[in-house]
Protein backbone atom coordinates (compact mmCIF):
# COMPACT_ATOMS: atom_id res chain seq x y z
CA UNK A 1 0.00 0.00 0.00
CA UNK A 2 1.18 3.54 -0.82
CA UNK A 3 2.49 5.62 2.08
CA UNK A 4 0.25 8.65 2.63
CA UNK A 5 -0.08 11.63 4.90
CA UNK A 6 -2.87 13.57 6.56
CA UNK A 7 -1.86 17.06 7.68
CA UNK A 8 -2.89 20.46 8.99
CA UNK A 9 -5.45 19.13 11.47
CA UNK A 10 -6.13 19.07 15.18
CA UNK A 11 -5.29 15.47 16.09
CA UNK A 12 -7.47 14.05 18.86
CA UNK A 13 -5.57 11.71 21.17
CA UNK A 14 -6.96 9.91 24.23
CA UNK A 15 -6.22 12.79 26.61
CA UNK A 16 -5.29 15.83 24.51
CA UNK A 17 -5.39 17.47 21.09
CA UNK A 18 -2.18 17.79 19.07
CA UNK A 19 -1.46 20.80 16.85
CA UNK A 20 1.15 21.26 14.12
CA UNK A 21 1.59 17.53 13.51
CA UNK A 22 0.97 15.22 10.57
CA UNK A 23 0.22 11.50 10.44
CA UNK A 24 2.17 9.24 8.07
CA UNK A 25 0.37 5.99 7.30
CA UNK A 26 -0.28 3.13 4.95
CA UNK A 27 -2.68 0.45 6.20
CA UNK A 28 -1.44 1.31 9.67
CA UNK A 29 -0.06 4.43 11.34
CA UNK A 30 3.68 4.69 10.67
CA UNK A 31 4.58 7.86 12.56
CA UNK A 32 3.40 11.25 13.75
CA UNK A 33 5.74 14.07 12.71
CA UNK A 34 6.10 17.83 12.77
CA UNK A 35 4.49 19.43 9.72
CA UNK A 36 7.82 20.98 8.74
CA UNK A 37 9.37 17.53 8.23
CA UNK A 38 6.89 16.43 5.58
CA UNK A 39 8.12 14.93 2.33
CA UNK A 40 6.52 16.93 -0.47
CA UNK A 41 6.37 13.88 -2.75
CA UNK A 42 4.02 11.95 -0.46
CA UNK A 43 0.29 11.67 -1.22
CA UNK A 44 -1.29 14.11 1.22
CA UNK A 45 -4.72 15.11 2.48
CA UNK A 46 -4.79 18.67 3.84
CA UNK A 47 -7.70 18.90 6.27
CA UNK A 48 -7.38 22.68 6.60
CA UNK A 49 -7.44 23.00 10.36
CA UNK A 50 -10.31 20.58 11.05
CA UNK A 51 -10.25 17.77 13.62
CA UNK A 52 -8.60 14.41 12.94
CA UNK A 53 -10.13 11.78 15.17
CA UNK A 54 -9.74 8.03 15.48
CA UNK A 55 -12.48 6.36 13.47
CA UNK A 56 -15.77 5.84 15.29
CA UNK A 57 -16.76 2.29 16.31
CA UNK A 58 -20.48 1.45 16.55
CA UNK A 59 -20.87 -1.74 18.59
CA UNK A 60 -24.67 -1.77 18.43
CA UNK A 61 -26.35 -1.06 15.10
CA UNK A 62 -29.13 -2.96 13.30
CA UNK A 63 -29.23 -1.17 9.99
CA UNK A 64 -29.21 2.01 7.93
CA UNK A 65 -30.20 3.40 4.55
CA UNK A 66 -33.07 0.93 4.07
CA UNK A 67 -31.05 -2.19 4.94
CA UNK A 68 -31.07 -4.39 8.05
CA UNK A 69 -28.66 -6.97 9.41
CA UNK A 70 -31.53 -9.49 9.65
CA UNK A 71 -32.14 -9.21 5.89
CA UNK A 72 -29.39 -11.83 5.75
CA UNK A 73 -27.68 -10.85 2.53
CA UNK A 74 -24.32 -9.39 1.61
CA UNK A 75 -25.68 -6.57 -0.56
CA UNK A 76 -27.62 -5.10 2.36
CA UNK A 77 -24.60 -5.48 4.64
CA UNK A 78 -22.57 -3.47 2.12
CA UNK A 79 -25.24 -0.75 2.10
CA UNK A 80 -25.06 -0.50 5.89
CA UNK A 81 -21.25 -0.41 5.79
CA UNK A 82 -21.14 2.46 3.31
CA UNK A 83 -23.90 4.43 5.03
CA UNK A 84 -22.20 4.23 8.43
CA UNK A 85 -18.89 5.25 6.86
CA UNK A 86 -20.42 8.53 5.69
CA UNK A 87 -21.13 9.31 9.36
CA UNK A 88 -17.58 8.70 10.58
CA UNK A 89 -17.88 5.02 11.50
CA UNK A 90 -14.79 3.04 10.47
CA UNK A 91 -15.79 -0.22 12.20
CA UNK A 92 -18.99 -1.75 13.58
CA UNK A 93 -20.73 -4.79 15.01
CA UNK A 94 -23.83 -5.72 12.96
CA UNK A 95 -26.51 -6.43 15.56
CA UNK A 96 -29.14 -9.18 15.39
CA UNK A 97 -32.73 -9.28 16.67
CA UNK A 98 -34.96 -11.82 18.43
CA UNK A 99 -36.26 -13.81 15.46
CA UNK A 100 -36.38 -17.51 14.53
CA UNK A 101 -32.99 -19.08 15.25
CA UNK A 102 -32.54 -20.05 11.60
CA UNK A 103 -32.84 -16.35 10.67
CA UNK A 104 -30.29 -15.40 13.31
CA UNK A 105 -27.91 -18.09 12.04
CA UNK A 106 -28.38 -16.84 8.47
CA UNK A 107 -27.53 -13.29 9.57
CA UNK A 108 -24.46 -14.54 11.44
CA UNK A 109 -23.35 -16.49 8.35
CA UNK A 110 -23.56 -13.30 6.28
CA UNK A 111 -21.67 -11.35 8.94
CA UNK A 112 -18.91 -13.98 8.89
CA UNK A 113 -18.56 -13.71 5.10
CA UNK A 114 -18.79 -9.90 5.17
CA UNK A 115 -15.95 -9.60 7.67
CA UNK A 116 -13.60 -10.62 4.85
CA UNK A 117 -15.16 -8.37 2.21
CA UNK A 118 -13.83 -4.98 1.18
CA UNK A 119 -16.98 -2.88 0.96
CA UNK A 120 -15.02 0.38 0.70
CA UNK A 121 -16.88 1.35 3.82
CA UNK A 122 -16.90 0.59 7.54
CA UNK A 123 -15.07 -2.59 8.60
CA UNK A 124 -17.14 -5.38 10.18
CA UNK A 125 -15.42 -6.60 13.35
CA UNK A 126 -17.91 -9.31 14.35
CA UNK A 127 -21.48 -9.58 15.59
CA UNK A 128 -23.53 -8.28 18.48
CA UNK A 129 -26.15 -10.89 19.42
CA UNK A 130 -29.04 -8.88 20.85
CA UNK A 131 -31.66 -11.51 21.50
CA UNK A 132 -32.98 -14.13 21.74
CA UNK A 133 -31.78 -14.46 25.37
CA UNK A 134 -33.93 -11.63 26.75
CA UNK A 135 -36.85 -10.96 29.11
CA UNK A 136 -40.43 -11.00 27.79
CA UNK A 137 -41.30 -8.10 30.12
CA UNK A 138 -38.54 -5.85 28.77
CA UNK A 139 -38.47 -7.15 25.22
CA UNK A 140 -38.80 -3.63 23.78
CA UNK A 141 -39.34 -3.85 20.03
CA UNK A 142 -38.33 -7.53 19.88
CA UNK A 143 -40.72 -10.40 19.18
CA UNK A 144 -41.59 -12.33 22.35
CA UNK A 145 -42.52 -15.41 20.33
CA UNK A 146 -38.87 -16.12 19.56
CA UNK A 147 -37.31 -15.55 22.98
CA UNK A 148 -35.17 -18.49 24.12
CA UNK A 149 -33.53 -19.66 27.32
CA UNK A 150 -29.80 -18.85 27.08
CA UNK A 151 -27.96 -21.80 25.55
CA UNK A 152 -24.36 -22.14 24.42
CA UNK A 153 -25.44 -24.91 22.06
CA UNK A 154 -27.49 -22.54 19.86
CA UNK A 155 -24.49 -20.34 19.07
CA UNK A 156 -21.56 -22.77 19.28
CA UNK A 157 -20.79 -22.46 15.55
CA UNK A 158 -20.47 -18.68 15.80
CA UNK A 159 -18.39 -18.01 18.91
CA UNK A 160 -15.47 -17.06 16.65
CA UNK A 161 -17.31 -14.02 15.29
CA UNK A 162 -19.66 -13.01 18.13
CA UNK A 163 -18.17 -10.11 20.08
CA UNK A 164 -21.13 -9.08 22.28
CA UNK A 165 -24.09 -11.02 23.67
CA UNK A 166 -26.99 -9.17 25.28
CA UNK A 167 -28.59 -11.28 27.99
CA UNK A 168 -31.27 -11.02 30.67
CA UNK A 169 -29.51 -12.85 33.51
CA UNK A 170 -32.74 -13.84 35.26
CA UNK A 171 -33.45 -16.04 32.20
CA UNK A 172 -30.19 -17.91 32.83
CA UNK A 173 -30.75 -20.35 35.70
CA UNK A 174 -27.75 -20.45 38.06
CA UNK A 175 -26.00 -18.28 35.47
CA UNK A 176 -24.96 -21.44 33.67
CA UNK A 177 -24.69 -19.67 30.31
CA UNK A 178 -22.88 -16.63 31.72
CA UNK A 179 -20.31 -18.83 33.45
CA UNK A 180 -19.84 -20.99 30.35
CA UNK A 181 -19.07 -17.91 28.27
CA UNK A 182 -16.48 -16.65 30.74
CA UNK A 183 -13.93 -18.98 29.20
CA UNK A 184 -14.14 -17.04 25.92
CA UNK A 185 -12.26 -13.78 26.41
CA UNK A 186 -13.34 -12.55 22.97
CA UNK A 187 -17.03 -12.31 23.92
CA UNK A 188 -18.39 -9.43 25.99
CA UNK A 189 -21.52 -10.29 27.99
CA UNK A 190 -23.91 -7.37 28.29
CA UNK A 191 -26.95 -7.10 30.58
CA UNK A 192 -30.01 -5.81 28.76
CA UNK A 193 -33.70 -6.29 27.96
CA UNK A 194 -33.91 -7.51 31.53
CA UNK A 195 -36.32 -7.66 34.45
CA UNK A 196 -33.47 -8.25 36.91
CA UNK A 197 -33.65 -6.98 40.45
CA UNK A 198 -30.66 -5.07 41.78
CA UNK A 199 -29.45 -8.21 43.56
CA UNK A 200 -29.85 -10.40 40.47
CA UNK A 201 -28.00 -7.88 38.32
CA UNK A 202 -25.13 -7.52 40.80
CA UNK A 203 -24.82 -11.30 41.03
CA UNK A 204 -24.65 -11.52 37.23
CA UNK A 205 -21.96 -8.84 37.16
CA UNK A 206 -19.95 -10.83 39.68
CA UNK A 207 -20.36 -13.91 37.48
CA UNK A 208 -19.13 -12.29 34.28
CA UNK A 209 -21.34 -9.49 32.91
CA UNK A 210 -19.03 -6.70 31.75
CA UNK A 211 -21.36 -4.25 30.00
CA UNK A 212 -24.91 -2.90 29.84
CA UNK A 213 -26.94 -2.74 26.64
CA UNK A 214 -28.42 0.73 25.99
CA UNK A 215 -28.34 1.83 29.65
CA UNK A 216 -31.71 2.98 31.06
CA UNK A 217 -33.66 1.49 28.16
CA UNK A 218 -35.40 -1.92 28.37
CA UNK A 219 -34.39 -2.69 31.96
CA UNK A 220 -35.67 -2.29 35.52
CA UNK A 221 -35.28 1.39 36.45
CA UNK A 222 -33.67 3.04 39.44
CA UNK A 223 -36.01 3.47 42.42
CA UNK A 224 -34.96 4.52 45.91
CA UNK A 225 -36.38 1.34 47.46
CA UNK A 226 -35.60 -0.93 44.52
CA UNK A 227 -32.40 0.10 42.71
CA UNK A 228 -33.05 -2.34 39.86
CA UNK A 229 -30.70 -3.08 36.98
CA UNK A 230 -29.89 0.60 36.53
CA UNK A 231 -28.78 0.79 40.16
CA UNK A 232 -26.46 -2.18 39.66
CA UNK A 233 -24.95 -0.61 36.54
CA UNK A 234 -24.29 2.66 38.36
CA UNK A 235 -22.84 0.84 41.38
CA UNK A 236 -20.33 -1.21 39.36
CA UNK A 237 -17.49 -0.58 36.94
CA UNK A 238 -19.05 -2.24 33.87
CA UNK A 239 -19.25 -0.44 30.53
CA UNK A 240 -22.58 1.06 29.58
CA UNK A 241 -23.93 1.76 26.12
CA UNK A 242 -25.84 5.01 25.72
CA UNK A 243 -28.23 6.08 22.96
CA UNK A 244 -27.53 9.80 23.02
CA UNK A 245 -30.35 10.89 20.74
CA UNK A 246 -32.18 12.88 23.51
CA UNK A 247 -35.24 10.65 22.85
CA UNK A 248 -34.29 7.34 24.43
CA UNK A 249 -32.52 9.12 27.30
CA UNK A 250 -33.10 12.62 28.68
CA UNK A 251 -30.01 14.77 28.01
CA UNK A 252 -29.70 15.64 31.72
CA UNK A 253 -28.68 12.03 32.24
CA UNK A 254 -25.71 12.41 29.90
CA UNK A 255 -23.99 14.51 32.57
CA UNK A 256 -25.25 12.43 35.49
CA UNK A 257 -24.02 9.20 33.91
CA UNK A 258 -20.59 10.63 33.15
CA UNK A 259 -20.19 11.94 36.69
CA UNK A 260 -20.93 8.47 38.08
CA UNK A 261 -19.25 6.21 35.52
CA UNK A 262 -16.47 8.46 34.21
CA UNK A 263 -15.61 9.03 30.55
CA UNK A 264 -13.85 5.68 30.15
CA UNK A 265 -16.89 3.49 30.83
CA UNK A 266 -19.51 5.08 28.54
CA UNK A 267 -19.93 3.82 24.98
CA UNK A 268 -22.07 5.82 22.58
CA UNK A 269 -24.06 3.63 20.21
CA UNK A 270 -26.57 4.34 17.48
CA UNK A 271 -28.90 1.32 17.89
CA UNK A 272 -29.99 2.47 14.44
CA UNK A 273 -32.51 0.50 12.40
CA UNK A 274 -33.04 0.41 8.64
CA UNK A 275 -34.91 3.74 8.55
CA UNK A 276 -31.80 5.65 9.69
CA UNK A 277 -30.83 8.12 6.94
CA UNK A 278 -34.20 7.53 5.25
CA UNK A 279 -37.40 9.54 4.90
CA UNK A 280 -40.48 9.13 7.12
CA UNK A 281 -42.76 6.18 6.42
CA UNK A 282 -43.37 2.51 7.31
CA UNK A 283 -40.48 0.10 7.79
CA UNK A 284 -39.88 -3.15 9.66
CA UNK A 285 -37.63 -4.26 12.49
CA UNK A 286 -37.32 -7.91 13.42
CA UNK A 287 -40.43 -8.74 11.38
CA UNK A 288 -42.57 -6.07 13.09
CA UNK A 289 -43.98 -2.96 11.41
CA UNK A 290 -42.30 0.28 12.46
CA UNK A 291 -43.61 3.79 11.90
CA UNK A 292 -41.04 6.52 11.32
CA UNK A 293 -41.77 10.22 11.58
CA UNK A 294 -39.28 13.02 12.03
CA UNK A 295 -36.78 11.87 14.65
CA UNK A 296 -38.20 8.59 16.01
CA UNK A 297 -39.23 5.05 15.09
CA UNK A 298 -42.03 3.29 16.99
CA UNK A 299 -44.11 0.12 16.88
CA UNK A 300 -47.90 0.39 16.48
CA UNK A 301 -48.29 0.55 20.28
CA UNK A 302 -45.82 3.44 20.55
CA UNK A 303 -42.83 1.40 21.79
CA UNK A 304 -39.55 2.88 20.63
CA UNK A 305 -38.15 0.62 17.90
CA UNK A 306 -34.43 1.20 17.65
CA UNK A 307 -33.29 4.65 16.68
CA UNK A 308 -32.59 6.88 13.70
CA UNK A 309 -29.38 8.09 15.30
CA UNK A 310 -25.95 8.27 13.67
CA UNK A 311 -22.75 8.34 15.74
CA UNK A 312 -21.68 11.75 14.49
CA UNK A 313 -25.00 13.10 15.76
CA UNK A 314 -24.48 11.29 19.08
CA UNK A 315 -21.12 13.05 19.48
CA UNK A 316 -22.75 16.37 18.66
CA UNK A 317 -25.56 15.76 21.16
CA UNK A 318 -23.04 15.01 23.90
CA UNK A 319 -21.14 18.19 23.05
CA UNK A 320 -24.31 20.31 23.16
CA UNK A 321 -25.71 18.80 26.35
CA UNK A 322 -22.59 18.37 28.49
CA UNK A 323 -19.56 20.40 29.45
CA UNK A 324 -17.17 17.59 28.54
CA UNK A 325 -14.03 18.30 26.54
CA UNK A 326 -14.25 17.01 22.97
CA UNK A 327 -11.49 14.44 23.48
CA UNK A 328 -13.46 12.86 26.36
CA UNK A 329 -16.56 12.54 24.20
CA UNK A 330 -14.53 11.06 21.35
CA UNK A 331 -13.27 8.34 23.71
CA UNK A 332 -16.88 7.16 23.96
CA UNK A 333 -17.00 6.29 20.24
CA UNK A 334 -13.40 5.15 19.77
CA UNK A 335 -11.14 3.68 22.46
CA UNK A 336 -13.98 2.72 24.83
CA UNK A 337 -15.80 0.40 22.39
CA UNK A 338 -12.45 -0.91 21.14
CA UNK A 339 -11.40 -1.73 24.71
CA UNK A 340 -14.76 -3.30 25.58
CA UNK A 341 -14.50 -5.82 22.74
CA UNK A 342 -10.78 -6.43 23.22
CA UNK A 343 -9.58 -4.71 20.05
CA UNK A 344 -7.85 -1.68 21.54
CA UNK A 345 -4.46 -3.09 20.60
CA UNK A 346 -5.18 -2.29 16.94
CA UNK A 347 -8.06 0.23 16.87
CA UNK A 348 -9.66 3.06 18.79
CA UNK A 349 -6.84 5.59 19.06
CA UNK A 350 -4.27 7.36 16.93
CA UNK A 351 -1.07 5.54 17.84
CA UNK A 352 1.85 4.17 15.84
CA UNK A 353 1.20 0.58 14.77
CA UNK A 354 -2.59 0.76 14.94
CA UNK A 355 -4.82 0.70 11.88
CA UNK A 356 -5.07 3.98 10.02
CA UNK A 357 -8.74 4.53 10.84
CA UNK A 358 -9.48 8.27 10.84
CA UNK A 359 -12.47 10.56 10.63
CA UNK A 360 -12.13 14.27 9.88
CA UNK A 361 -14.83 16.68 11.03
CA UNK A 362 -15.33 20.39 11.63
CA UNK A 363 -16.52 22.30 14.72
CA UNK A 364 -20.11 21.38 13.88
CA UNK A 365 -19.18 17.66 13.81
CA UNK A 366 -19.90 17.50 10.07
CA UNK A 367 -18.02 14.51 8.64
CA UNK A 368 -15.58 15.59 5.93
CA UNK A 369 -13.44 12.47 5.39
CA UNK A 370 -13.50 8.86 6.60
CA UNK A 371 -10.39 6.74 6.16
CA UNK A 372 -10.58 2.99 6.85
CA UNK A 373 -7.35 1.01 7.20
CA UNK A 374 -5.55 3.65 5.15
CA UNK A 375 -8.15 3.89 2.37
CA UNK A 376 -10.23 7.01 1.77
CA UNK A 377 -13.77 5.61 1.86
CA UNK A 378 -15.80 8.80 2.21
CA UNK A 379 -15.27 12.43 1.28
CA UNK A 380 -17.96 15.05 1.68
CA UNK A 381 -18.87 16.69 -1.60
CA UNK A 382 -18.13 20.39 -1.60
Secondary structure, 3 states (H helix, E strand, C coil): CCCEEEECCEEECCCCEECCEEEEECCEEEEEEEHHHCCCCCEEEECCCCEEEECEEEEEECEECCEEHHHCCHHHHHHHHHHHHCCCEEEEEEECCCCCHHHHHHHHHHHHHHCCCCCCCCEEEEEEEECCCCCCCCCCCCCHHHCCCCCCHHHHHHCCCEEEEEECHHHCHHHHHHHHHCCCCCCEEEECCECCCHHHHHHHHHHCCCEECCCCCCECCCECCECHHHHHHHCCCCEEEECCCCCCCCCHHHHHHHHHHCCCCEEECCCECCCCCCCCEEEEECCEEEEEECCEEECCCCCECCECCCHHHHHHHHHHHCCCCHHHHHHCCCHHHHHHCCCCCCCCCCCCCCECCEEEECCCCCEEEEEECCEEEEECCC
